[in-house]
Amino acid sequence: MANCEQMQNSNQSLTASITSSIYQYRAENGRTYHAHKDGQYPYPNDDREQDRLDLQHHLFLISMNGKLYLAPITEQPQDVLDIGTGTGLWAIDFADEHPSARVLGTDLSPIQPTDVPPNLSFEVDDANEPWTYSHKFDFIHCRQHHCAINEKPMFVQAMEFLQPGGWLEMQELAFPIGCDDGTVLPNSALFKWSDLMLKASRIPGQDLDNASHYEEWMKEAGFEDVHATMYKWPGNNWPQDKTEKTRGLWMMTNHLDGLQGFTVGLFTRVYGWSPEEVEVFLAAVRKDIKSKNMHAWWPVYIVYGQKPKASADSEA
């Protein structure tokens, strides 16, 4: 009996220690970063970044005509997983729209609200580790993880943990920056920033252009009926079209709000720049982001695929 009590107390202490450590965010360059798997995700998790993530959620809604996803999922999905849930807005909206579904949102940081729909829960988890869920999902969604996840092995795990006929959908902005009329010159600060960001992401082997390969990689993992849509998000409100102008204004705000957080962690760790050197460079980048003479756009991929309905695990 004493041994059982000692073991229980030990487990409680371990759980309390792990829980406490998750909230001990690392402070660096005036920002805070995830404590869980410290250094794995190079972008901040502080209030500034959380506000930007909320704005970015609405930017996706604008682009997708108010839709949370494009995959033709069943009308009443039972179990749904949102990987890299961030502030949890997508998961909250999905849970509200599908009250009969059980929705789970996972992230490296516990930054999600507590006042959420009763059919939604959040967990701290790393999608790169072996998945240990006790059940399978009808729909798995992942958006804007940016270097936090190795997609190819994740697609394999998603295939394993989907129900036959279930869907996986990825939503991700990719690098490098695009331009159709030559107004973003190679010697511009914005072009250089895009190039440096892409090269920096390749050092740890999680490239910022991976989204352009999602369609191919999903098919390699065994997904069927794979569809890819690529949106061009204007860098600011330079387009003449009213809808595109509005989307560009939102993107410019999103980019400006996140620029320092996107950059300082990667550039100081990978290139050895000082925070001061980063800020001097970003001053020029901000000017380019705001310039309506530079007709930049960012490729944003929505890619979804279905696990075969007659899968090997369903026949076993």
Beta strands, then each sheet from edge to edge (+ up, - down):
strand 1: 26-28
strand 2: 31-33
strand 3: 79-83
strand 4: 102-107
strand 5: 120-124
strand 6: 137-143
strand 7: 162-173
strand 8: 178-179
strand 9: 224-234
strand 10: 296-306
sheet 1: 1+ 2-
sheet 2: 5+ 4+ 3+ 6+ 7+ 10- 8+
sheet 3: 5+ 4+ 3+ 6+ 7+ 10- 9+
end
